[in-house]
Amino acid sequence: MKQSLTHTKRILLSVLSVVLMTLCVSCGGEGTLTLHVWGEAFIEDAIPASEVEDEWKIEFTTFLIVVGNVSLASSSGEQGPEIQETKVFNLKTKGEQVFFQQSLPAGTWDRITYNVTPATSTTTAVGVSETQLDMMKTQGYSVYLEGKATKDGTTKTFAWGFKTSTTYKDCQSERAVVKAGGTASTQLTIHADHFFYDDLENPEAKVRFQVLADADTDQDGTITLEELAAVKGAAFAGLEHYGVGRFSQVTDLGAFVKHLSQTLGHIDGEGHCDVTLP
């Protein structure tokens, strides 16, 4: 009888523990998480010549990007909310811009996934004019940039739009720690200098511009995506310093830059994200 009572007590204690654990899922309270988007000084100001291997200074006059479909999770496997909307950001605007500010259960939301995706009819604008928003929607762009590069009195301009779709998955945030009654913030960081990398895979890739400048074969001072695509075959394969790694399907300079448009996303500055391509 004593053994039976002891066994019964153990069962009751186990059941009580499960009940208490279930109840305590919401016992931690809630806090507020703000998610920002930022393009850093390289977009707001310039990529100085000192940061470019062949010493071109690169400045953006326009940098529009569509960000959205954000989901939150924890490294322990807990799933948080999903924000199924897309917004166009003008990253020439100084400072961080808010994607959302939301109440969340207290906890560590250190795995964040987001998309850079073509604009649709439901995409909204943050710091973007109606004309720019309409252009992004009409063209179906996910990224659009205009700018110029200068060196030794020579100026080359560019205006490139991309319709690529990229998922930046399980971005490892160290800042998205929400405490009950508190506030936290994290940042989706866009690295524009990646557009000018000389390698698609090498973590030690360098920023270069001369090859892009040389693609302006009609010498009108404007580098078009069509001119970049014309650098192909043996001419592309023979480019010094440039590498495609495992992406052997990239066989021209236009496709090279298009691929780089799918490497821009990070979190909290240099935080890592897994990149998923369609």
Buried (B, 14 or more C-beta within 10 A) or exposed (E): EEEEEEEEEEEEEEEEEEEEEEEEEEEEEBBBBBBBBBBBEBBBEBBBBEBBBBBBBBBBEBBBBBBBBBBBBBEEEBEBBEBEBBBBBBBBBEEBBEBEEBEBBBBBBBBBBBBBBBBEEEBEBBBBEEEBBEBBBEBBBBBBBBBBBBBEEEBBBBBBBBBBBBBBBBBBBEBBBBBEEEEBBBBBBBBBBBBBBBBBEEEEBBBBBBBBBBBBEEEEEBBBBEBBBBBBEEEBEEBEEBBBEEBEEBBBBBBBBBBBBBBBBBBBEEBEBEEBEE
